[in-house]
Amino acid sequence: MDRVFNNFQYTIELGLKNQMPIESKLILLGQIHYAMERQDLTIKEVEALENLLGIGLKNYQKEMEYAVFGEIDE
Protein backbone atom coordinates (compact mmCIF):
# COMPACT_ATOMS: atom_id res chain seq x y z
CA MET A 1 0.00 0.00 0.00
CA ASP A 2 2.87 2.36 0.71
CA ARG A 3 3.97 2.27 -2.93
CA VAL A 4 0.50 3.23 -4.19
CA PHE A 5 0.20 6.02 -1.61
CA ASN A 6 3.68 7.32 -2.44
CA ASN A 7 2.91 7.32 -6.17
CA PHE A 8 -0.26 9.36 -5.64
CA GLN A 9 1.52 11.68 -3.24
CA TYR A 10 4.30 12.32 -5.77
CA THR A 11 1.80 12.98 -8.57
CA ILE A 12 -0.20 15.40 -6.42
CA GLU A 13 2.85 17.31 -5.24
CA LEU A 14 4.24 17.61 -8.77
CA GLY A 15 0.84 18.57 -10.15
CA LEU A 16 0.32 21.27 -7.55
CA LYS A 17 3.79 22.62 -8.25
CA ASN A 18 2.81 22.86 -11.92
CA GLN A 19 -0.62 24.41 -11.24
CA MET A 20 -2.74 21.33 -11.91
CA PRO A 21 -6.20 22.34 -13.21
CA ILE A 22 -9.34 21.39 -11.27
CA GLU A 23 -10.39 18.88 -13.94
CA SER A 24 -7.15 16.97 -13.40
CA LYS A 25 -7.65 17.06 -9.65
CA LEU A 26 -11.11 15.57 -10.04
CA ILE A 27 -9.82 12.79 -12.28
CA LEU A 28 -7.08 12.08 -9.77
CA LEU A 29 -9.63 12.08 -6.95
CA GLY A 30 -11.60 9.42 -8.81
CA GLN A 31 -8.45 7.33 -9.26
CA ILE A 32 -7.68 7.63 -5.55
CA HIS A 33 -11.15 6.41 -4.58
CA TYR A 34 -10.97 3.58 -7.08
CA ALA A 35 -7.66 2.52 -5.50
CA MET A 36 -9.42 2.51 -2.13
CA GLU A 37 -12.18 0.27 -3.54
CA ARG A 38 -9.47 -2.13 -4.76
CA GLN A 39 -8.03 -1.99 -1.21
CA ASP A 40 -4.77 -0.49 -2.47
CA LEU A 41 -5.31 2.49 -0.12
CA THR A 42 -6.82 2.78 3.34
CA ILE A 43 -9.46 5.34 4.25
CA LYS A 44 -6.87 7.27 6.27
CA GLU A 45 -4.51 7.35 3.30
CA VAL A 46 -7.33 8.61 1.07
CA GLU A 47 -8.11 11.36 3.57
CA ALA A 48 -4.43 12.37 3.64
CA LEU A 49 -4.28 12.47 -0.17
CA GLU A 50 -7.52 14.47 -0.37
CA ASN A 51 -6.08 17.00 2.09
CA LEU A 52 -2.88 17.25 0.05
CA LEU A 53 -4.89 17.61 -3.17
CA GLY A 54 -7.08 20.27 -1.58
CA ILE A 55 -10.36 18.64 -2.61
CA GLY A 56 -12.35 15.62 -1.55
CA LEU A 57 -15.66 13.96 -2.18
CA LYS A 58 -17.15 15.90 0.73
CA ASN A 59 -16.69 19.02 -1.44
CA TYR A 60 -18.36 17.38 -4.44
CA GLN A 61 -21.27 15.41 -2.98
CA LYS A 62 -23.80 16.60 -5.59
CA GLU A 63 -21.45 15.84 -8.47
CA MET A 64 -20.75 12.38 -7.05
CA GLU A 65 -24.48 11.64 -6.85
CA TYR A 66 -24.84 12.57 -10.53
CA ALA A 67 -21.86 10.40 -11.44
CA VAL A 68 -23.13 7.35 -9.51
CA PHE A 69 -26.93 7.63 -9.81
CA GLY A 70 -27.50 10.01 -12.77
CA GLU A 71 -29.54 12.35 -10.56
CA ILE A 72 -29.42 13.97 -7.16
CA ASP A 73 -31.65 13.12 -4.22
CA GLU A 74 -33.38 16.33 -3.20
N, C-alpha and C positions, 0 to 999 in steps of 0.2 A: 504493500500500500504506500510505503514511503516514496517509492519511485514515481508512482502516479501523482501523488501530491506534489512532489518536487517538480515534476514536469509542468503541471498546471501553474504552480507558483512562479516558475521561471517565465512561462508564457505571459502571465498576467503582469509581472514586473517589467518585462521588456515591452509589452504592449502599452502599458501606462507611460513608460518613458518616451514612447514614440506616439503618444496622443491617440491611442486606440479609440475609434469611433464607437458610439453606443450600440450600433448594430452588431459590431464584432463582440462587444461585451455580452450582449444577449445570446449570441450563438455560443460563446464560451460558457456562459451560465448553463445553457442547455446541456452542453457536453459534460460539465461538472456533475449535474444532477443525474445524467445517464450513467456516469461512472459510479455514482452512489448506488443506483439501482442494480448495477452489476456487482456491487459490493467491493469495488476497487477503492472506494473512499468511505470513511465513516461520516456520520452526521457532523461531528465536531470538526472534521477536516473541511467539509463543505462549508460550514459556517465561517471558518477561518479564511477560506478562499473567497467567499462572498464579501467578507469584510475588506479583504485586500483589493478585490475588484471594484468595490464601492457600490455594488448593486446586489440584490438578492431577490428571490421569489416573493418575499414579503412586500417588496416595492412594486411588484408586477402581478398582483393577485388576479386582477380582472383580465389581463392579457393571457395569463396561464389558463384561466377558465375557458377563454375562447379557444386556445390552442388544444386543450384536452377534450372539451365538450362541444365546441362550436357555438356556444352561447354563454351568457352569464346568468347566474341565478340572482334575481333581484329581490 
